[in-house]
């Protein structure tokens, strides 16, 4: 099909982001972005019409964003959306949407950072690409539906009224690019809503803490916490003034550069970015997966520099992404690892524990007590013992660990506390109490059978021998029609 043929008719579109018309790759924004002369205008619910000038937007970025790495990261996150949409389309839905949650109080500039992220593509307010995180899961889906590569903000997660199950399901569905199956009035299946883009959430507190304790959620939603997005109230005001006057221009140039480079070149650059991240991210079971997601953000920063003559610091953006993963890794894996590896420490130091209130037969210092009731084993650790074991397992932030153990359901604790008050050696003390749903002592200490009553002569007269077998402790060292196509 010749480009002259396209120029004869002006079309309209209500969906946004990438679309492929025959052999031509195009991007639907307020107008169609294409390397051929094809005209189509947006007729949808959001205000994504250009305002001000590209020069005005670039001046704002060079004056108030460049040199401040948090805002550089935010802009790169927004610019990643066209890359996500492109890969999902070319790879037949194989790529999840990127989700970032910017957390902080009102003085930290989170809303300014989020508005900056979407400003290259349209109006950075609730009339445009910033929507309230307030409503049912079905209503929230509508904000991202039929979006294949334009960033969107869901603002103020603290406004949500979703239950734990609803919020968990929402995160999964948004990241996985597909809404719920629904029936119409005739009990016929409706078309399932689809999308593939970058979604930015903002809020004052973590929403992962309100979801199920599930690793799958933590590798779909990345939370950016305690970052000073703007340097001062004056900085935020100047930034907002610039991007509220000038928006919707840079995204077109950015997307055109992607088209000119071609998928083969983009793919090569993406793999290079992923390698950079794999080399920099901490070792974990999910390093390759996380690197693959963050690579879109790092690549977006490099492409923005080239296409818009910016000087975003890609090394600083990489550093912030690595720091996010380091913090997330603690929450994602540390509690499970400590809970598992603590068993070996209990076996190793079993002589320092009172078991079902029976005193050890040695004069060793007491680390706490162990109670066994039915199938549940409870380990009450004195705080000094808890810190000792954490140190031996090379865990430095014991307070973060304690919060995560509680979040994962491994702790028995008093109301509104992380600790459990109990009686040891005649004294009422607060302990860190960990629960296990089976008697693991019997697995590793031969000839030593713990029973609930402890009335066996052998148990009361013979102190357990050193275990023959210990649990493995893993080292953590470094080591159709045209109109249908347009809106499909």
Secondary structure, DSSP 8 states (H G I E B T S, - for coil): --HHHHHT-EEEESSEEEEEETTEEEEESSBEE-SS--EEEE-SSS----BS-HHHHHHHHHHHTTT-HHHHHHHHHHHTHHHHHHHHHHTTS-S--EEEEEE--GGGTHHHHHHHHHHTTS--STTTTEEES-S-HHHHHHHHTTEES--EEEE-GGG----HHHHHHHHHHHHTTB----B-TTS-B----B--SEEEEEESS-SGGGS-S-HHHHTTEEEE-S---SSSHHHHHHHHHHHHHSBSSHHHHHHHHHHHH-HHHHHHHHHHHHHHHHHHS---TTHHHHHHHHHHHHHHHHHHHHHHT----HHHHHHHHHHHHHHHHIIIIIHHHHHHHHHHHHHHTGGGEEETTB--SS-----EEEEEETTEEEEEE-HHHHHHHHHHTT---HHHHHHHHHHTT-EE--TTSSSEEEEETTEEEEEEEEEESS-THHHHSTT----SS---HHHHHS-----S-------------HHHHHT-
